[in-house]
Amino acid sequence: MKIDQAHIQRKPIVRRSVRWIKEKVYSDAKEAQNAVKQEKQSSEWLL
């Protein structure tokens, strides 16, 4: 019973951390896309 209770208590924290990781990865990907766009624009401007 004690193990089950601990497992139930730990679950929400895990979900929260997973959501936080997903948001961080998504924001990092967006920043990377923006950086690529800026590089393309600057290279086009140079050409």
PDB file of N, CA, C and O in Angstrom:
ATOM      1  N   MET A   1       0.839  -1.213   0.000  1.00  0.00           N
ATOM      2  CA  MET A   1       0.000   0.000   0.000  1.00  0.00           C
ATOM      3  C   MET A   1       0.874   1.264   0.000  1.00  0.00           C
ATOM      4  O   MET A   1       0.586   2.228  -0.709  1.00  0.00           O
ATOM      5  N   LYS A   2       1.932   1.242   0.797  1.00  0.00           N
ATOM      6  CA  LYS A   2       2.800   2.427   0.863  1.00  0.00           C
ATOM      7  C   LYS A   2       3.429   2.706  -0.499  1.00  0.00           C
ATOM      8  O   LYS A   2       3.534   3.857  -0.923  1.00  0.00           O
ATOM      9  N   ILE A   3       3.842   1.645  -1.172  1.00  0.00           N
ATOM     10  CA  ILE A   3       4.470   1.801  -2.491  1.00  0.00           C
ATOM     11  C   ILE A   3       3.469   2.423  -3.469  1.00  0.00           C
ATOM     12  O   ILE A   3       3.818   3.318  -4.238  1.00  0.00           O
ATOM     13  N   ASP A   4       2.222   1.940  -3.433  1.00  0.00           N
ATOM     14  CA  ASP A   4       1.192   2.462  -4.341  1.00  0.00           C
ATOM     15  C   ASP A   4       0.972   3.954  -4.098  1.00  0.00           C
ATOM     16  O   ASP A   4       0.885   4.735  -5.046  1.00  0.00           O
ATOM     17  N   GLN A   5       0.882   4.347  -2.827  1.00  0.00           N
ATOM     18  CA  GLN A   5       0.653   5.758  -2.506  1.00  0.00           C
ATOM     19  C   GLN A   5       1.801   6.625  -3.020  1.00  0.00           C
ATOM     20  O   GLN A   5       1.574   7.700  -3.574  1.00  0.00           O
ATOM     21  N   ALA A   6       3.021   6.155  -2.836  1.00  0.00           N
ATOM     22  CA  ALA A   6       4.186   6.912  -3.292  1.00  0.00           C
ATOM     23  C   ALA A   6       4.147   7.040  -4.812  1.00  0.00           C
ATOM     24  O   ALA A   6       4.472   8.092  -5.363  1.00  0.00           O
ATOM     25  N   HIS A   7       3.752   5.977  -5.476  1.00  0.00           N
ATOM     26  CA  HIS A   7       3.682   5.982  -6.941  1.00  0.00           C
ATOM     27  C   HIS A   7       2.647   7.007  -7.411  1.00  0.00           C
ATOM     28  O   HIS A   7       2.886   7.754  -8.360  1.00  0.00           O
ATOM     29  N   ILE A   8       1.503   7.032  -6.738  1.00  0.00           N
ATOM     30  CA  ILE A   8       0.430   7.965  -7.116  1.00  0.00           C
ATOM     31  C   ILE A   8       0.890   9.405  -6.874  1.00  0.00           C
ATOM     32  O   ILE A   8       0.605  10.291  -7.680  1.00  0.00           O
ATOM     33  N   GLN A   9       1.598   9.638  -5.772  1.00  0.00           N
ATOM     34  CA  GLN A   9       2.055  10.996  -5.450  1.00  0.00           C
ATOM     35  C   GLN A   9       3.106  11.466  -6.443  1.00  0.00           C
ATOM     36  O   GLN A   9       3.189  12.655  -6.750  1.00  0.00           O
ATOM     37  N   ARG A  10       3.912  10.530  -6.948  1.00  0.00           N
ATOM     38  CA  ARG A  10       4.996  10.914  -7.844  1.00  0.00           C
ATOM     39  C   ARG A  10       4.488  11.222  -9.250  1.00  0.00           C
ATOM     40  O   ARG A  10       5.119  11.989  -9.978  1.00  0.00           O
ATOM     41  N   LYS A  11       3.370  10.641  -9.636  1.00  0.00           N
ATOM     42  CA  LYS A  11       2.890  10.748 -11.022  1.00  0.00           C
ATOM     43  C   LYS A  11       2.702  12.190 -11.515  1.00  0.00           C
ATOM     44  O   LYS A  11       3.232  12.519 -12.576  1.00  0.00           O
ATOM     45  N   PRO A  12       1.984  13.059 -10.812  1.00  0.00           N
ATOM     46  CA  PRO A  12       1.751  14.414 -11.321  1.00  0.00           C
ATOM     47  C   PRO A  12       3.055  15.168 -11.582  1.00  0.00           C
ATOM     48  O   PRO A  12       3.147  15.936 -12.540  1.00  0.00           O
ATOM     49  N   ILE A  13       4.057  14.952 -10.740  1.00  0.00           N
ATOM     50  CA  ILE A  13       5.340  15.635 -10.909  1.00  0.00           C
ATOM     51  C   ILE A  13       5.974  15.197 -12.224  1.00  0.00           C
ATOM     52  O   ILE A  13       6.522  16.016 -12.962  1.00  0.00           O
ATOM     53  N   VAL A  14       5.896  13.907 -12.508  1.00  0.00           N
ATOM     54  CA  VAL A  14       6.468  13.373 -13.749  1.00  0.00           C
ATOM     55  C   VAL A  14       5.767  14.000 -14.941  1.00  0.00           C
ATOM     56  O   VAL A  14       6.418  14.432 -15.892  1.00  0.00           O
ATOM     57  N   ARG A  15       4.441  14.049 -14.893  1.00  0.00           N
ATOM     58  CA  ARG A  15       3.676  14.633 -16.005  1.00  0.00           C
ATOM     59  C   ARG A  15       4.078  16.085 -16.217  1.00  0.00           C
ATOM     60  O   ARG A  15       4.248  16.532 -17.351  1.00  0.00           O
ATOM     61  N   ARG A  16       4.228  16.816 -15.123  1.00  0.00           N
ATOM     62  CA  ARG A  16       4.580  18.229 -15.212  1.00  0.00           C
ATOM     63  C   ARG A  16       5.957  18.389 -15.855  1.00  0.00           C
ATOM     64  O   ARG A  16       6.150  19.245 -16.718  1.00  0.00           O
ATOM     65  N   SER A  17       6.909  17.561 -15.430  1.00  0.00           N
ATOM     66  CA  SER A  17       8.262  17.664 -15.980  1.00  0.00           C
ATOM     67  C   SER A  17       8.265  17.299 -17.459  1.00  0.00           C
ATOM     68  O   SER A  17       8.985  17.911 -18.248  1.00  0.00           O
ATOM     69  N   VAL A  18       7.466  16.307 -17.840  1.00  0.00           N
ATOM     70  CA  VAL A  18       7.390  15.911 -19.253  1.00  0.00           C
ATOM     71  C   VAL A  18       6.837  17.063 -20.073  1.00  0.00           C
ATOM     72  O   VAL A  18       7.348  17.368 -21.150  1.00  0.00           O
ATOM     73  N   ARG A  19       5.788  17.706 -19.561  1.00  0.00           N
ATOM     74  CA  ARG A  19       5.194  18.840 -20.274  1.00  0.00           C
ATOM     75  C   ARG A  19       6.220  19.966 -20.391  1.00  0.00           C
ATOM     76  O   ARG A  19       6.332  20.603 -21.439  1.00  0.00           O
ATOM     77  N   TRP A  20       6.974  20.210 -19.307  1.00  0.00           N
ATOM     78  CA  TRP A  20       7.978  21.278 -19.306  1.00  0.00           C
ATOM     79  C   TRP A  20       9.054  20.978 -20.340  1.00  0.00           C
ATOM     80  O   TRP A  20       9.488  21.876 -21.063  1.00  0.00           O
ATOM     81  N   ILE A  21       9.490  19.719 -20.415  1.00  0.00           N
ATOM     82  CA  ILE A  21      10.515  19.326 -21.390  1.00  0.00           C
ATOM     83  C   ILE A  21       9.990  19.545 -22.803  1.00  0.00           C
ATOM     84  O   ILE A  21      10.704  20.062 -23.662  1.00  0.00           O
ATOM     85  N   LYS A  22       8.722  19.145 -23.047  1.00  0.00           N
ATOM     86  CA  LYS A  22       8.133  19.317 -24.382  1.00  0.00           C
ATOM     87  C   LYS A  22       8.107  20.789 -24.761  1.00  0.00           C
ATOM     88  O   LYS A  22       8.455  21.146 -25.886  1.00  0.00           O
ATOM     89  N   GLU A  23       7.697  21.647 -23.831  1.00  0.00           N
ATOM     90  CA  GLU A  23       7.633  23.085 -24.118  1.00  0.00           C
ATOM     91  C   GLU A  23       9.026  23.635 -24.402  1.00  0.00           C
ATOM     92  O   GLU A  23       9.207  24.457 -25.300  1.00  0.00           O
ATOM     93  N   LYS A  24      10.012  23.173 -23.628  1.00  0.00           N
ATOM     94  CA  LYS A  24      11.389  23.648 -23.819  1.00  0.00           C
ATOM     95  C   LYS A  24      11.899  23.217 -25.193  1.00  0.00           C
ATOM     96  O   LYS A  24      12.499  24.016 -25.912  1.00  0.00           O
ATOM     97  N   VAL A  25      11.663  21.969 -25.554  1.00  0.00           N
ATOM     98  CA  VAL A  25      12.116  21.462 -26.855  1.00  0.00           C
ATOM     99  C   VAL A  25      11.434  22.241 -27.972  1.00  0.00           C
ATOM    100  O   VAL A  25      12.067  22.594 -28.967  1.00  0.00           O
ATOM    101  N   TYR A  26      10.125  22.509 -27.801  1.00  0.00           N
ATOM    102  CA  TYR A  26       9.370  23.234 -28.825  1.00  0.00           C
ATOM    103  C   TYR A  26       9.923  24.649 -28.995  1.00  0.00           C
ATOM    104  O   TYR A  26      10.108  25.117 -30.119  1.00  0.00           O
ATOM    105  N   SER A  27      10.182  25.319 -27.887  1.00  0.00           N
ATOM    106  CA  SER A  27      10.695  26.691 -27.962  1.00  0.00           C
ATOM    107  C   SER A  27      12.097  26.695 -28.565  1.00  0.00           C
ATOM    108  O   SER A  27      12.439  27.591 -29.337  1.00  0.00           O
ATOM    109  N   ASP A  28      12.912  25.694 -28.214  1.00  0.00           N
ATOM    110  CA  ASP A  28      14.258  25.599 -28.789  1.00  0.00           C
ATOM    111  C   ASP A  28      14.168  25.395 -30.294  1.00  0.00           C
ATOM    112  O   ASP A  28      14.935  25.989 -31.052  1.00  0.00           O
ATOM    113  N   ALA A  29      13.234  24.556 -30.730  1.00  0.00           N
ATOM    114  CA  ALA A  29      13.065  24.282 -32.159  1.00  0.00           C
ATOM    115  C   ALA A  29      12.637  25.559 -32.880  1.00  0.00           C
ATOM    116  O   ALA A  29      13.102  25.847 -33.983  1.00  0.00           O
ATOM    117  N   LYS A  30      11.747  26.320 -32.242  1.00  0.00           N
ATOM    118  CA  LYS A  30      11.284  27.575 -32.852  1.00  0.00           C
ATOM    119  C   LYS A  30      12.445  28.548 -32.999  1.00  0.00           C
ATOM    120  O   LYS A  30      12.588  29.199 -34.035  1.00  0.00           O
ATOM    121  N   GLU A  31      13.271  28.647 -31.968  1.00  0.00           N
ATOM    122  CA  GLU A  31      14.432  29.545 -32.027  1.00  0.00           C
ATOM    123  C   GLU A  31      15.373  29.109 -33.143  1.00  0.00           C
ATOM    124  O   GLU A  31      15.919  29.942 -33.866  1.00  0.00           O
ATOM    125  N   ALA A  32      15.561  27.798 -33.278  1.00  0.00           N
ATOM    126  CA  ALA A  32      16.444  27.267 -34.326  1.00  0.00           C
ATOM    127  C   ALA A  32      15.884  27.627 -35.702  1.00  0.00           C
ATOM    128  O   ALA A  32      16.629  28.027 -36.597  1.00  0.00           O
ATOM    129  N   GLN A  33      14.568  27.482 -35.864  1.00  0.00           N
ATOM    130  CA  GLN A  33      13.932  27.829 -37.145  1.00  0.00           C
ATOM    131  C   GLN A  33      14.140  29.306 -37.457  1.00  0.00           C
ATOM    132  O   GLN A  33      14.461  29.671 -38.588  1.00  0.00           O
ATOM    133  N   ASN A  34      13.956  30.149 -36.452  1.00  0.00           N
ATOM    134  CA  ASN A  34      14.141  31.589 -36.660  1.00  0.00           C
ATOM    135  C   ASN A  34      15.583  31.895 -37.050  1.00  0.00           C
ATOM    136  O   ASN A  34      15.832  32.730 -37.919  1.00  0.00           O
ATOM    137  N   ALA A  35      16.525  31.221 -36.410  1.00  0.00           N
ATOM    138  CA  ALA A  35      17.941  31.438 -36.716  1.00  0.00           C
ATOM    139  C   ALA A  35      18.222  31.040 -38.159  1.00  0.00           C
ATOM    140  O   ALA A  35      18.938  31.744 -38.870  1.00  0.00           O
ATOM    141  N   VAL A  36      17.665  29.920 -38.592  1.00  0.00           N
ATOM    142  CA  VAL A  36      17.861  29.455 -39.971  1.00  0.00           C
ATOM    143  C   VAL A  36      17.267  30.468 -40.943  1.00  0.00           C
ATOM    144  O   VAL A  36      17.878  30.788 -41.962  1.00  0.00           O
ATOM    145  N   LYS A  37      16.078  30.972 -40.628  1.00  0.00           N
ATOM    146  CA  LYS A  37      15.429  31.972 -41.496  1.00  0.00           C
ATOM    147  C   LYS A  37      16.313  33.208 -41.617  1.00  0.00           C
ATOM    148  O   LYS A  37      16.517  33.726 -42.716  1.00  0.00           O
ATOM    149  N   GLN A  38      16.836  33.681 -40.487  1.00  0.00           N
ATOM    150  CA  GLN A  38      17.682  34.876 -40.498  1.00  0.00           C
ATOM    151  C   GLN A  38      18.939  34.632 -41.323  1.00  0.00           C
ATOM    152  O   GLN A  38      19.382  35.508 -42.066  1.00  0.00           O
ATOM    153  N   GLU A  39      19.517  33.425 -41.187  1.00  0.00           N
ATOM    154  CA  GLU A  39      20.728  33.099 -41.959  1.00  0.00           C
ATOM    155  C   GLU A  39      20.414  33.109 -43.449  1.00  0.00           C
ATOM    156  O   GLU A  39      21.192  33.627 -44.251  1.00  0.00           O
ATOM    157  N   LYS A  40      19.268  32.533 -43.818  1.00  0.00           N
ATOM    158  CA  LYS A  40      18.873  32.500 -45.231  1.00  0.00           C
ATOM    159  C   LYS A  40      18.695  33.921 -45.754  1.00  0.00           C
ATOM    160  O   LYS A  40      19.165  34.248 -46.844  1.00  0.00           O
ATOM    161  N   GLN A  41      18.020  34.763 -44.979  1.00  0.00           N
ATOM    162  CA  GLN A  41      17.786  36.146 -45.407  1.00  0.00           C
ATOM    163  C   GLN A  41      19.109  36.883 -45.585  1.00  0.00           C
ATOM    164  O   GLN A  41      19.287  37.605 -46.566  1.00  0.00           O
ATOM    165  N   SER A  42      20.035  36.708 -44.650  1.00  0.00           N
ATOM    166  CA  SER A  42      21.314  37.413 -44.739  1.00  0.00           C
ATOM    167  C   SER A  42      22.126  36.886 -45.916  1.00  0.00           C
ATOM    168  O   SER A  42      22.806  37.658 -46.592  1.00  0.00           O
ATOM    169  N   SER A  43      22.062  35.568 -46.172  1.00  0.00           N
ATOM    170  CA  SER A  43      22.815  35.005 -47.301  1.00  0.00           C
ATOM    171  C   SER A  43      22.219  35.502 -48.622  1.00  0.00           C
ATOM    172  O   SER A  43      22.954  35.772 -49.572  1.00  0.00           O
ATOM    173  N   GLU A  44      20.895  35.622 -48.681  1.00  0.00           N
ATOM    174  CA  GLU A  44      20.244  36.146 -49.891  1.00  0.00           C
ATOM    175  C   GLU A  44      20.649  37.605 -50.094  1.00  0.00           C
ATOM    176  O   GLU A  44      20.877  38.049 -51.220  1.00  0.00           O
ATOM    177  N   TRP A  45      20.732  38.333 -49.000  1.00  0.00           N
ATOM    178  CA  TRP A  45      21.102  39.747 -49.083  1.00  0.00           C
ATOM    179  C   TRP A  45      22.541  39.883 -49.592  1.00  0.00           C
ATOM    180  O   TRP A  45      22.849  40.786 -50.370  1.00  0.00           O
ATOM    181  N   LEU A  46      23.429  38.964 -49.139  1.00  0.00           N
ATOM    182  CA  LEU A  46      24.828  38.994 -49.581  1.00  0.00           C
ATOM    183  C   LEU A  46      24.927  38.631 -51.060  1.00  0.00           C
ATOM    184  O   LEU A  46      25.729  39.212 -51.791  1.00  0.00           O
ATOM    185  N   LEU A  47      24.114  37.673 -51.500  1.00  0.00           N
ATOM    186  CA  LEU A  47      24.131  37.273 -52.911  1.00  0.00           C
ATOM    187  C   LEU A  47      23.435  38.360 -53.738  1.00  0.00           C
ATOM    188  O   LEU A  47      23.331  38.235 -54.959  1.00  0.00           O
TER     189      LEU A  47
END
